[in-house]
Amino acid sequence: MTIPSFVIGIAGGTGAGKTTVSRLVTRNLGDDVTRIPLDNYYEDRSDLSMEERREINYDHPSAFEWDLLRTHLETLLEGQSIEMPRYDFEVHNRKPERVTVEPTDVIVLEGILALHDERINSMMDLRLYVETDADVRILRRIRRDVLDRGRDLEGVIDQYLSTVKPMHERFIEPSKSHADLIIPEGANSVAIDLIEEKLHAEVEGDALRNWERGSLERELAEKRSLDFDVDSGGERDSGSGE
């Protein structure tokens, strides 16, 4: 294992496709990847009732336990394991049990505010922001929360309008200024191929950690241009969503 590990942060609005991007860019790394969902670091709210927990603004930075996340990332970068909390969306609180997470060559921190904290940003080697149209994101949010998390439609819509949308505009969208590369959903296939190629070289020890924003954007533009030149049969597939 490489010490320190190569750390990737993947941010973007709710339903943007962060999980899909995380999975695709690391799909060929096998056991060399440690995934850290930012959701697991929501503050422990065991002191509050269920009704009180429902009223919390979970899209505000204050909802997260940043000190614990910083400590855990530092520990992983030192080559030591951590006991990561787990979050239960049905009860809006942490689960009683934790899970042991071992350090690996690549660590991926994924979540809406993955690029918000300055100290955590400084630990990252690559910062990605997944940008997707708001209409697509809200439809994905409704489908996920209603079908997968058992929430009622009216409550999901109320939460989106009262906290999710305004917090996106206030905190999440501005965090893309910290990104080394902004991945528009329509270019996912090209961007993912580029990042996957570079990560493989990183794990194999064939690359230097010089992931500057300008060079990545130029390389992505060149790859897209080549694809358009080669592809004479129509438009490219727009890629997957979260």
N, C-alpha and C positions, 0 to 999 in steps of 0.2 A: 504493500500500500504506500502511496505517495504521502509524505508528511511535509507541509500541510496539504490537506485535500484541496481539490479545485472546487470552489463554491460558486453555484449559480443561483441567482435570485430571479424568480418569474412572477411578475405582478400584472395587474389588469383588473378591469371591472368584473362584477359578478357575471358569470356566464360567458366570459370572453373567450374561453378555450385554454386557460392556463394549464389545467390538468392534462389535456390532450397534448399540448406542446411539451410539457415535462416528460410525458411518457414517450413521445416520438423521438425527441432529441437524445434520449438515453436508452432506446430500445435494444441497442446492440452491445450495451456495456455489462449486461448480466448482473452479477453480484457486486459489481464495482460502484454501485449507486446507493446512496442513502437519501431518502426523501423525507423532508421535514415540512408537514403541512402547517402553515401559520395558524389555521383554525385551532390546532391543539393547544395553542398558547393563549386562548381566551382566559381571562382571569377566573380563578376559582370563586364561584358565587354560591357556595354551599350555605352561607349565612342568610341568603335571601329566599323568600318563598317563590313558588313557581310563577305566580302572578307578577311578582316584582322582577323576576328574571326576564319575563316576556317584554317588559317595558324598557330594557336596556338597549341603548344604541350600539349594536354590534359592528357597525361600520365606521365607528369613530376610533381613532388610535388609542384612546384611553381604555378601550375594552380589552386590550391585550397586555399580557405580563411581559413587557419588553426586557426587563432585567434578567428574568429566567431564560428567555430565548438567547440573549447575548451570552450568558454564562454557558449555556449548552453548546452554542456554536464554537465558543472558544475552547471548550473541553474537547469537542470532536476534532478541532484543528490541531490540538495537542496530541492526538492519537489515542484518546481515551473514550470509553463508552459513556452513554448517558441514560437516564431513566426518563423517557419522554412522556409527558401527560397525553391523555386521549380525551377527545371531546365528544359529547353525546348531544346531537342537535335536537333530539326529541324532548329532552328535559332542560335544554339550554344551560348545561353545566358539564364540568369534567366528569369522566368516569372514575370510579374508585381506583382502578388498577392502572399502572403505568406499563410501558413497554421498553425493553432494553434495546437501544440503538447503537450499533457499532460504527466506528468511522470507516469510511471507504475512500476510494480514489476521487469520487465525485459526490458532492453534497448538493442537493437541490432544495432550496427554500421556496415554497410556492404559496401565494396568497394575495388577497386584494391589496394589502399594504406591505408587501414584501420589500419594496424599495423606499419605504417611508423613513425608517430610522437611519440616521447618519452613521452611527457606530457600526450597525450591522452592514450597511452599504460598504463601509471601508473593509470589511472582512471578505467581500465578494470579489471574485475574479471576472465574473460576467454577469451583467444585469440586463434582463429582458423585460420588455413590456408588450403584452398582447393587446392589440387594439381592434375592437369589434364594434359594429354598429349597435347603437343603444336598443333599437327595436329587436334585434336578434338576441341581445343579452337578456332583456326582460322576459321574452318568451321562454328562453332556456331556464331562467330563474323560476318562473311559474311552474314549468314542467317538473323541475327537480324538487322544489319544495312541496308541491302538492302530491306528486306520485312517489317520490323517494323518501320524503321526510314526514309525510302524513299531515301536512298543514292545510288549513282551509283556504280557498282561493281568495276570499275577501281579505283575510288577514295578510296574505302574501302581498296583495296589491297595496294595502294600506301601509305596510312596512316599506315597500319600494318607494312610494311617494313621500313618506314622512322622513325616512332616514337613508335608505340605500341611494337614491338618486342625488339628494343634496350632498351626502358625504362623498359620493363619487366625484362630484364637481369640485368639492372643497379640498379633498385630500388625495384621492386615488389618481384622478386624471393628472394633477400637477406632478405626481411622483415619476411620470414618464420622462421628466427632464433629467433624471438620474440614470436612465437606461443607456446601455451601450448600443442596443439595437431595439427598434420598435418593429414588432412583427404585425403587419396588417393581415387580417384573416385571409384575404384573397391571395397573399403571397406566402402562406404558411409552408406549402410544399417546397418552395425554393429556399426559404429561410431555414427550415428544419434540416434540409439536406446539408446546407452550409455549416450549421452549428454541429450537427451530428458528425460530420467529417472532421471538424476541428477538435471536438471532444475526444474522438477516437485517437487522434494524434497526440492529444494531451495525456491520455491514459497510457499510451504506448511510449511516452517520453520523447516524442518526435517534434514537440512544439514548444515555443516560448510563450510566456503569458503576456502577450502584447495585444490584448483584445480592445484596442482603442475604438471609440464609436465611429470616427470617420472612416477608418480602414474597413471595418465591418460593413458599413453602409455602402461603401464603394464596391466591395467584393460581392455583396448581395445584388447590387444594381447590375454588375457585370454578368452574374449568373442568370439573372432574369433576362437580360438582353440576349445572351446566348440561347436561352430556351426559346425565345420568340423567333430567333433566326433559324433554329433547327426545326421548330414545330410549325409545319406548313399546313397542318390538318385542322386547325381551329384553336379555340381557347384551351388553356390548361385547366386541370381540375383545381378547384379553389381550396381543397384541403378539408380537414375534419374540424369538428367543433367539440367543445367540452361536453 
